[in-house]
Amino acid sequence: MANLQVEICGVKFKNPVIAASGTFGFGREYNLLYDISVLGGVSTKGTTIEPRPGNPVPRIAEGSSVILNSVGLQNPGVEHFIKEDLPFLKSKGVVIIANVAGKTLEDYGNICARLNGIADMIELNISCPNVHAGGMALGIKPQNIYEVTKLAKANLTKTPLIVKLSPNVESIPSNARAAEEGGADCISLINTFTGMVIDIERRKPILANNTGGVSGAGIKPIALRMVYEAAHAVKIPVIGMGGITCAEDAIEFMMAGARAVQVGTANFTNGNSMPEIISGMDRWLNNHGIKDVNQIVDVLTLN
């Protein structure tokens, strides 16, 4: 077997395959399908200071090779996560990445302070509408990314900080550098695109919120390009995601510069997708005489 272990910001993962936030909950349901201890890590459901009920239904819709969601960060709140969900994840021996969000800069600072030293890593979801920015997501402009990252990092003295970048921006390299300059230890990308699907009989958007986040296999080529751009714009590690459904997809992201990958929507279409990706990566490495998965990181040669 090839060595699948990777290390990011001093945190050791048994393999580079991580459950993406929002598609895996806190892992309990998928643990009924397989022992989730086989995973490298779990990025938890986006968590906020207070419990949130989420958006009205319908909030999931299908497109060609993609799905759209407007779940609206439904979650039980950080205290419930610490009391009920964290112990379960710790019992599975996976790296715990607490994905966090807020409506204001202060929210991000407060939740990071609460989770400092508790989770293995923190992942900032900065694609949420921010009330002090006129409803604009903090992850759109480099200056805002810098500010929220700096505030979050100031409240994390014991826990590495990942900043999750939105693709709905003018320049991925500029935003990646803003996160790095703000103190991020790592960046992850991409979050979902903004999209819409329409019921032509009702002449209305299918989603109650009108628009939603687009994810799934159809976004992979764009996500891969953005991961490549980000990885070559910063010196900090990059975790790649967006449309990964198989081992070959994961290998592409690592060749483009990602140190690890997150798998999201594939968990809906195939509940065993991540164990299959892990075993498929091991098989591919062995078939190509590669003893260590780290040897394929950033090996892409452009034409």
C-alpha positions as CSV (number, residue, x, y, z in Angstrom):
1,M,0.0,0.0,0.0
2,A,1.1,3.6,-0.7
3,N,1.5,6.1,2.1
4,L,-1.7,8.2,2.1
5,Q,-0.9,10.3,5.1
6,V,-0.7,14.1,4.7
7,E,0.2,16.9,7.1
8,I,-1.4,20.3,6.9
9,C,-0.4,23.1,9.3
10,G,1.0,20.5,11.7
11,V,-2.2,18.5,11.7
12,K,-1.7,14.9,10.5
13,F,-4.4,13.3,8.3
14,K,-4.5,9.5,7.8
15,N,-5.4,10.2,4.1
16,P,-6.2,13.3,2.1
17,V,-9.9,12.7,1.8
18,I,-12.1,15.0,3.9
19,A,-15.9,15.2,4.1
20,A,-16.9,18.7,2.9
21,S,-19.0,20.9,5.1
22,G,-22.8,20.9,4.6
23,T,-23.0,17.5,2.9
24,F,-22.0,15.2,5.8
25,G,-23.7,16.8,8.8
26,F,-21.7,15.8,11.8
27,G,-21.1,12.3,10.5
28,R,-23.6,10.2,12.4
29,E,-25.8,9.3,9.5
30,Y,-22.9,8.2,7.3
31,N,-21.5,6.2,10.1
32,L,-24.5,3.9,9.7
33,L,-23.2,3.2,6.1
34,Y,-19.5,2.7,7.0
35,D,-17.1,3.4,9.8
36,I,-16.2,7.0,9.1
37,S,-12.9,6.5,11.0
38,V,-11.5,5.5,7.5
39,L,-11.7,9.2,6.5
40,G,-8.9,11.7,6.7
41,G,-11.2,14.3,8.3
42,V,-14.6,15.8,8.5
43,S,-15.5,19.4,7.9
44,T,-18.6,19.8,10.0
45,K,-21.9,21.4,9.1
46,G,-21.6,25.1,9.1
47,T,-22.0,26.2,12.7
48,T,-23.0,29.5,14.1
49,I,-23.1,31.0,17.7
50,E,-26.9,30.6,18.0
51,P,-29.0,27.8,16.5
52,R,-30.4,28.5,13.1
53,P,-33.6,27.0,11.5
54,G,-32.4,27.6,7.9
55,N,-34.3,28.8,4.9
56,P,-37.9,27.9,3.9
57,V,-38.5,24.8,1.7
58,P,-38.0,23.9,-1.1
59,R,-34.3,24.4,-0.6
60,I,-32.8,21.7,-2.7
61,A,-33.1,21.5,-6.5
62,E,-31.4,19.5,-9.3
63,G,-29.8,20.6,-12.4
64,S,-27.7,18.7,-15.1
65,S,-24.8,17.2,-13.2
66,V,-25.3,19.6,-10.3
67,I,-27.5,20.3,-7.4
68,L,-28.5,23.7,-5.9
69,N,-29.1,24.3,-2.2
70,S,-30.3,27.2,-0.2
71,V,-30.4,25.4,3.2
72,G,-29.3,28.6,4.9
73,L,-26.9,27.2,7.5
74,Q,-29.4,25.2,9.5
75,N,-27.5,24.1,12.5
76,P,-28.0,23.5,16.3
77,G,-25.5,26.2,17.4
78,V,-22.0,26.0,18.7
79,E,-22.8,24.9,22.3
80,H,-24.8,21.9,21.0
81,F,-21.9,21.0,18.7
82,I,-19.4,21.1,21.5
83,K,-21.6,19.0,23.9
84,E,-23.3,16.5,21.5
85,D,-21.4,16.3,18.2
86,L,-17.7,16.9,19.1
87,P,-17.4,13.8,21.4
88,F,-18.8,11.5,18.7
89,L,-16.3,12.8,16.1
90,K,-13.4,12.6,18.5
91,S,-14.4,8.9,19.1
92,K,-13.9,8.2,15.4
93,G,-10.3,9.4,15.3
94,V,-10.7,11.7,12.3
95,V,-9.4,15.2,12.0
96,I,-12.2,17.6,13.1
97,I,-12.5,20.8,11.0
98,A,-15.1,23.0,12.6
99,N,-16.7,25.0,9.8
100,V,-18.0,28.3,11.2
101,A,-20.1,31.2,9.9
102,G,-21.7,34.4,11.1
103,K,-23.7,37.5,10.2
104,T,-21.1,40.0,11.4
105,L,-17.4,40.2,11.9
106,E,-18.0,39.9,15.7
107,D,-19.8,36.6,15.2
108,Y,-16.7,35.2,13.6
109,G,-14.5,36.4,16.3
110,N,-16.8,35.0,19.1
111,I,-17.2,31.6,17.6
112,C,-13.5,31.2,16.9
113,A,-12.8,32.2,20.5
114,R,-15.3,29.6,21.7
115,L,-13.7,26.8,19.6
116,N,-10.1,27.7,20.2
117,G,-8.2,24.6,21.2
118,I,-11.3,22.4,20.9
119,A,-11.5,21.5,17.3
120,D,-8.4,20.3,15.3
121,M,-8.9,23.1,12.8
122,I,-11.3,25.9,12.0
123,E,-12.7,26.6,8.6
124,L,-14.2,30.0,8.0
125,N,-17.3,30.0,5.7
126,I,-17.1,33.6,4.4
127,S,-19.7,33.2,1.7
128,C,-22.6,34.1,3.9
129,P,-24.4,37.5,3.6
130,N,-23.0,40.0,6.1
131,V,-25.3,42.5,7.8
132,H,-22.7,45.1,8.2
133,A,-21.7,44.9,4.6
134,G,-25.1,45.6,3.2
135,G,-25.9,41.9,2.8
136,M,-22.7,41.3,0.7
137,A,-20.7,38.2,1.6
138,L,-17.5,38.9,3.4
139,G,-15.7,36.6,0.9
140,I,-16.3,38.8,-2.1
141,K,-13.7,41.7,-1.6
142,P,-10.1,41.1,-0.6
143,Q,-10.2,43.8,2.0
144,N,-13.2,42.1,3.8
145,I,-11.4,38.8,3.5
146,Y,-8.4,40.2,5.1
147,E,-10.4,41.8,8.0
148,V,-12.4,38.7,8.9
149,T,-9.4,36.5,8.7
150,K,-7.3,38.8,10.9
151,L,-10.1,38.9,13.5
152,A,-10.6,35.1,13.4
153,K,-6.9,34.5,13.7
154,A,-6.6,36.8,16.7
155,N,-9.0,34.5,18.5
156,L,-7.3,31.3,17.6
157,T,-4.1,30.9,19.6
158,K,-4.2,27.1,19.6
159,T,-6.0,26.1,16.4
160,P,-5.0,26.4,12.7
161,L,-7.2,28.5,10.6
162,I,-8.6,27.6,7.1
163,V,-10.3,30.2,5.1
164,K,-12.9,28.8,2.6
165,L,-13.0,31.0,-0.6
166,S,-16.1,31.8,-2.7
167,P,-15.8,31.3,-6.4
168,N,-18.2,34.2,-7.0
169,V,-15.5,36.8,-7.2
170,E,-13.4,38.8,-9.6
171,S,-10.0,37.3,-8.7
172,I,-9.3,34.1,-6.9
173,P,-5.5,34.8,-6.6
174,S,-6.2,38.2,-5.0
175,N,-8.6,36.8,-2.5
176,A,-6.3,33.9,-1.7
177,R,-3.5,36.4,-1.0
178,A,-5.8,38.5,1.2
179,A,-6.6,35.5,3.3
180,E,-2.9,34.7,3.6
181,E,-2.0,38.3,4.5
182,G,-4.8,38.2,7.2
183,G,-3.1,35.3,8.9
184,A,-4.8,32.2,7.4
185,D,-2.8,29.1,7.9
186,C,-4.5,27.4,5.0
187,I,-7.2,28.1,2.4
188,S,-9.9,25.8,1.0
189,L,-11.8,26.2,-2.2
190,I,-14.2,26.3,-3.8
191,N,-17.5,27.1,-2.1
192,T,-20.6,26.9,-4.2
193,F,-21.5,29.1,-7.2
194,T,-24.7,31.1,-7.2
195,G,-27.3,29.7,-9.5
196,M,-31.0,29.4,-10.3
197,V,-33.4,26.7,-11.7
198,I,-36.9,27.5,-12.9
199,D,-40.2,25.6,-12.9
200,I,-41.4,26.6,-16.4
201,E,-45.0,25.4,-15.6
202,R,-45.3,27.6,-12.5
203,R,-43.0,30.3,-14.1
204,K,-41.2,30.5,-10.7
205,P,-37.8,29.6,-9.4
206,I,-37.9,26.1,-7.8
207,L,-36.0,27.2,-4.7
208,A,-38.0,29.2,-2.1
209,N,-35.0,31.5,-1.8
210,N,-35.0,31.9,-5.6
211,T,-31.2,31.3,-5.9
212,G,-28.9,28.7,-4.3
213,G,-25.4,27.3,-4.2
214,V,-24.4,25.2,-7.2
215,S,-22.3,22.1,-6.5
216,G,-21.7,18.7,-8.0
217,A,-19.7,17.1,-10.8
218,G,-20.6,19.8,-13.3
219,I,-18.5,22.4,-11.6
220,K,-15.2,20.4,-11.4
221,P,-13.3,22.0,-14.3
222,I,-13.9,25.5,-13.0
223,A,-13.1,24.5,-9.4
224,L,-9.9,22.8,-10.6
225,R,-8.7,25.9,-12.4
226,M,-9.4,28.0,-9.4
227,V,-7.5,25.7,-7.1
228,Y,-4.6,25.8,-9.4
229,E,-4.6,29.6,-9.4
230,A,-4.9,29.8,-5.6
231,A,-2.2,27.2,-5.0
232,H,0.2,29.3,-7.1
233,A,-0.7,32.6,-5.6
234,V,0.1,31.8,-1.9
235,K,2.7,29.9,0.1
236,I,0.2,28.4,2.6
237,P,-1.4,25.0,2.0
238,V,-4.5,24.6,-0.2
239,I,-7.4,22.1,0.2
240,G,-9.3,21.6,-3.0
241,M,-12.9,20.8,-3.6
242,G,-15.6,21.1,-6.2
243,G,-17.2,18.3,-8.2
244,I,-15.0,15.4,-7.0
245,T,-16.7,12.1,-7.5
246,C,-13.9,9.6,-7.9
247,A,-10.2,8.9,-7.2
248,E,-9.1,10.3,-10.5
249,D,-10.8,13.6,-9.7
250,A,-9.0,13.8,-6.3
251,I,-5.7,13.1,-8.0
252,E,-6.3,15.9,-10.5
253,F,-6.8,18.4,-7.6
254,M,-3.6,17.3,-5.9
255,M,-1.6,17.5,-9.1
256,A,-3.0,21.1,-9.4
257,G,-1.5,22.0,-6.0
258,A,-4.0,20.9,-3.4
259,R,-2.5,19.1,-0.3
260,A,-5.9,17.4,0.4
261,V,-9.4,17.4,-1.0
262,Q,-12.9,17.7,0.3
263,V,-15.8,15.6,-1.1
264,G,-19.3,17.0,-0.9
265,T,-22.2,16.4,-3.3
266,A,-20.8,12.9,-4.3
267,N,-21.9,11.8,-0.8
268,F,-25.5,12.3,-1.9
269,T,-25.3,10.4,-5.2
270,N,-23.1,7.6,-3.7
271,G,-23.1,7.1,0.1
272,N,-19.8,5.2,-0.1
273,S,-18.1,7.6,-2.4
274,M,-15.3,8.7,0.0
275,P,-14.2,5.2,1.0
276,E,-14.2,4.3,-2.7
277,I,-12.1,7.4,-3.5
278,I,-9.6,6.5,-0.8
279,S,-9.1,3.0,-2.0
280,G,-9.1,4.2,-5.6
281,M,-6.3,6.6,-4.9
282,D,-4.3,3.9,-3.2
283,R,-4.8,1.6,-6.2
284,W,-3.8,4.3,-8.7
285,L,-0.6,5.2,-6.7
286,N,0.4,1.5,-6.5
287,N,-0.3,1.0,-10.2
288,H,2.0,3.9,-11.0
289,G,4.8,2.9,-8.7
290,I,4.3,5.9,-6.4
291,K,4.9,5.2,-2.8
292,D,3.7,8.4,-1.2
293,V,0.6,10.5,-2.1
294,N,2.5,13.7,-1.3
295,Q,4.7,13.0,-4.4
296,I,1.8,14.0,-6.7
297,V,1.1,17.4,-5.1
298,D,1.7,20.3,-7.6
299,V,3.3,18.2,-10.3
300,L,1.2,19.6,-13.1
301,T,3.2,20.7,-16.2
302,L,1.4,23.3,-18.4
303,N,1.5,23.1,-22.1
